[in-house]
Structure formats: structure tokens, C-alpha cells
């Protein structure tokens, strides 16, 4: 299948929402020709010490959408996040929209279903989501044509979403001075990640690129928007023509030194379910802590 071509004449209105606990940026993406919008990578806050879930960030997104009279058509997860819990079901209950993720979520469900000993009652077919995007899949946000690119390497289910002149990279790429995602989670692969990044960087230079996480390297202010051209020229991990072998060697050595994300265990349990929190036999929301599995 031929990769769809982006329509650079369509310039969606992009509003960012920053979650300081997980350094996650969520987005509301509005079709410039209608009130239709999509929400990308919404967050549900989790206080691990208290075992408490809250929805402050999602409530800000809801308030913004309602204040501007927008209609939510999609709630999109770029992948099964390991560093924050998804707010997708909370948003859907209040403002509608279909929840979508890449079809390879089933690989993640199979892998982590075993790690969390979920048993046969946990469906490993992606049925927790309304839409499983395939590579080069197309869809609409209002009148705006959009498409999804399968970009594995960080996780098997990673997808980049292209909406008009805007690219939403998930965790695959960070800002140019932040580099790239790690590739050492189960199902990750540094070589695949390099190939996926090259696919993203083959898009037109002038396209706006929005990232899912930023940590303010060297003390700079948090940022989330760059361009394909800037990434190709200046990304510290893959820019300026760095080779695949160089990247694999660097990524492998760096990942071996990284600690696991603080919220990886609760995040994966919730996010592989489409944002629903698992429950015990009495219906009480309950999370598991498997020992010596990661």
C-alpha cells in the first residue's frame, strides 16, 4: 500500500496540555474547517503513595473543548504508554469520541498479560478500543484527512498520526535536543526504532512535529513543537546523517543505564485495557505489582 501524502494546505489548530508529573504533552487538534477535534494521549493522574486516581488534566481538556464548542470525534493513543495512565475512557464518558490505537496493541496485551498474570478473562484482541489503526490507515477529523504510520521500536504498537501539516510523534522522537525514545522495553528494538524515525523524517521538512514528552534538557523551558526539517538536521540521536549502526550502539548502551519509569507497572495495566482500571473479584479498582518481571 502506498503511503498517503499529507495535505500541507490544511493547518489544524493544535492546543497542548502539559502534565508535570509525567512530563507528558496531550493535544487537542481541531479541524480548521469545522468544530470537529481529536484528543491525543490524554492523562489520568496517579498518586502512587496514596493509591489515588484523579482527572485534573482531563478536566482541563474537557473544559477547553466545551468552552470552544468543539465536537470530539477521536481520542487517540499513540501507543501503550509506560509512564502515565490514560484518561481516554474518562474523556469519552463526558465528551464522546472513538478511542483508537495501533493494531499491534494485541502484541503488547499478550506480552504484559503474561507478566501481570491476567488469566483468560483478559481479552488480548484489542477489543477494549473502538478502532485499531493499521499502517497507512486513513480517517477523518471533521473535513480533515488524517493517516497513521506504524513506527515500532519503542513499543510494537507505536504509531505516528499525520493531520494536515501536523505530525504527532508519540514517544518515537523527542525535541531535537532530547533525541529519541528508549528501545529496551519488552518488544522494543533499536534497529526498528531507527527505521521508524527515518520514515518520519522522510516527511516534508516544513511539517510541524509535536512530541509526547519533554524533560527540558540542560534546564531549558519545556517545549513540544518542532519541524521535520529541524529534527533531520539537529536531532542529537539521529540527525545529521547518523548511521543505523551508530544509533543501535548508542541506544543500546544508553538504555542499559536507564531506570524503569516510575509509573510503568500501573500504566501498562491500565493502558493495555484502553484506560480502564482493572478490578478485583468484588469490582474494586485494583492494581498488581508483579515482582522481578521487568
NUNUMI-778671 format. One record per residue (C-alpha): x, y, z. Coordinates in steps of 0.25 Angstrom, whole numbers, padded with zeros to 4 digits, always signed. Example, Ala and Ser with C-alpha at 12.3 -4.5 7.8 and 13.67 -1.06 7.14 Angstrom:
! NUNUMI-778671
+0049-0018+0031/+0055-0004+0029/
! end
This chain:
! NUNUMI-778671
+0000+0000+0000/+0005+0014-0004/+0007+0023+0008/-0003+0034+0008/+0002+0048+0005/+0000+0059+0015/-0008+0072+0011/+0001+0083+0015/-0010+0093+0012/-0018+0088+0024/-0013+0094+0037/-0020+0089+0049/-0021+0097+0061/-0013+0090+0072/-0014+0093+0087/-0005+0086+0097/-0007+0082+0111/+0005+0078+0120/+0005+0068+0131/+0017+0072+0140/+0017+0058+0148/+0020+0050+0135/+0025+0061+0126/+0014+0057+0116/+0008+0066+0106/-0006+0064+0102/-0013+0071+0090/-0026+0076+0085/-0025+0076+0070/-0036+0084+0063/-0040+0083+0048/-0039+0097+0043/-0051+0095+0034/-0061+0090+0045/-0063+0089+0060/-0058+0075+0060/-0046+0071+0068/-0037+0060+0073/-0030+0058+0086/-0017+0051+0086/-0010+0044+0098/-0019+0049+0110/-0014+0047+0124/-0020+0041+0137/-0012+0045+0149/-0008+0035+0159/-0003+0037+0173/+0005+0024+0175/+0007+0027+0190/-0008+0029+0193/-0013+0019+0182/-0022+0031+0177/-0026+0034+0163/-0030+0048+0159/-0034+0055+0146/-0029+0069+0147/-0022+0069+0133/-0034+0062+0126/-0044+0072+0133/-0035+0084+0127/-0037+0077+0113/-0052+0075+0115/-0053+0090+0119/-0045+0095+0107/-0054+0086+0097/-0067+0091+0103/-0063+0106+0104/-0059+0106+0089/-0071+0098+0085/-0063+0086+0079/-0068+0072+0076/-0059+0061+0080/-0058+0051+0069/-0046+0043+0073/-0037+0040+0085/-0024+0035+0080/-0013+0027+0088/+0000+0028+0080/+0004+0015+0088/+0002+0007+0101/+0009+0017+0110/+0018+0013+0121/+0020+0026+0128/+0006+0031+0130/-0008+0025+0131/-0018+0028+0120/-0030+0038+0122/-0037+0033+0110/-0049+0026+0116/-0052+0038+0125/-0052+0047+0114/-0060+0038+0105/-0071+0037+0116/-0072+0052+0117/-0069+0058+0103/-0071+0045+0093/-0061+0041+0082/-0056+0028+0078/-0043+0022+0085/-0032+0018+0075/-0019+0011+0076/-0010+0003+0067/-0014-0011+0063/-0001-0017+0070/-0007-0014+0083/-0010-0028+0083/+0005-0032+0084/+0006-0023+0096/-0006-0029+0102/+0000-0043+0100/+0013-0039+0106/+0008-0032+0118/-0004-0040+0120/+0006-0051+0124/+0015-0042+0132/+0003-0038+0140/-0003-0052+0141/-0017-0047+0135/-0023-0060+0132/-0032-0064+0121/-0043-0053+0125/-0034-0042+0120/-0036-0041+0105/-0024-0040+0097/-0030-0036+0084/-0031-0020+0085/-0046-0021+0087/-0044-0010+0098/-0042+0000+0087/-0052+0005+0077/-0042+0005+0066/-0029-0002+0063/-0021+0006+0053/-0013-0001+0042/-0001+0004+0035/-0005+0015+0025/-0019+0015+0031/-0027+0027+0028/-0038+0034+0035/-0045+0048+0037/-0046+0058+0047/-0057+0067+0042/-0053+0070+0028/-0038+0068+0031/-0032+0055+0025/-0022+0048+0034/-0014+0036+0034/-0006+0027+0043/+0008+0021+0041/+0013+0009+0048/+0026+0013+0055/+0031+0001+0064/+0043+0001+0072/+0040+0008+0085/+0028-0002+0086/+0022-0011+0076/+0009-0003+0075/+0015+0011+0073/+0008+0019+0062/+0010+0034+0057/-0002+0041+0053/-0002+0051+0042/-0013+0062+0042/-0011+0072+0031/+0002+0079+0033/+0004+0074+0047/+0011+0061+0051/+0009+0055+0065/+0021+0046+0068/+0017+0040+0081/+0030+0035+0088/+0037+0031+0076/+0044+0045+0075/+0047+0056+0085/+0051+0070+0082/+0064+0071+0075/+0072+0073+0088/+0064+0062+0094/+0067+0051+0084/+0059+0038+0083/+0051+0028+0091/+0057+0017+0098/+0056+0003+0092/+0058-0007+0103/+0044-0010+0108/+0039-0024+0104/+0036-0023+0089/+0045-0011+0087/+0056-0011+0077/+0067-0001+0074/+0068-0004+0059/+0053-0004+0057/+0053+0010+0064/+0064+0015+0055/+0056+0011+0043/+0043+0017+0048/+0050+0030+0051/+0055+0030+0037/+0041+0028+0032/+0036+0040+0040/+0048+0049+0035/+0044+0045+0020/+0032+0054+0022/+0033+0069+0017/+0043+0078+0024/+0032+0089+0027/+0023+0080+0034/+0020+0083+0049/+0024+0072+0058/+0018+0070+0072/+0025+0061+0083/+0018+0054+0095/+0029+0056+0105/+0039+0067+0108/+0049+0068+0120/+0055+0081+0118/+0069+0077+0115/+0080+0086+0121/+0070+0094+0128/+0062+0100+0116/+0048+0102+0117/+0038+0091+0114/+0035+0090+0099/+0027+0081+0089/+0027+0087+0075/+0038+0086+0065/+0039+0082+0050/+0043+0070+0042/+0054+0079+0036/+0059+0083+0049/+0059+0068+0054/+0066+0063+0042/+0077+0074+0043/+0079+0075+0058/+0073+0063+0066/+0085+0059+0075/+0082+0044+0073/+0078+0042+0059/+0081+0056+0052/+0092+0060+0042/+0092+0046+0036/+0096+0037+0047/+0096+0023+0043/+0087+0011+0047/+0099+0004+0054/+0103+0017+0061/+0089+0018+0066/+0087+0004+0071/+0101+0004+0078/+0097+0017+0085/+0083+0014+0088/+0087+0000+0094/+0098+0006+0103/+0089+0017+0108/+0077+0009+0110/+0085-0001+0119/+0087+0011+0129/+0073+0016+0129/+0064+0013+0141/+0049+0008+0139/+0039+0019+0138/+0033+0022+0152/+0019+0018+0147/+0022+0007+0138/+0014-0004+0145/+0001+0003+0148/+0002+0010+0134/+0003-0003+0126/-0008-0010+0133/-0018+0002+0131/-0013+0006+0117/-0014-0008+0111/-0028-0008+0115/-0031+0005+0107/-0030+0013+0120/-0039+0004+0129/-0034+0001+0143/-0034-0014+0146/-0043-0019+0157/-0043-0030+0167/-0054-0040+0168/-0063-0031+0176/-0062-0020+0166/-0052-0011+0174/-0041-0004+0165/-0028-0011+0168/-0014-0011+0162/-0004-0022+0163/+0011-0021+0166/+0018-0033+0159/+0032-0035+0165/+0045-0037+0158/+0038-0037+0144/+0044-0025+0137/
! end
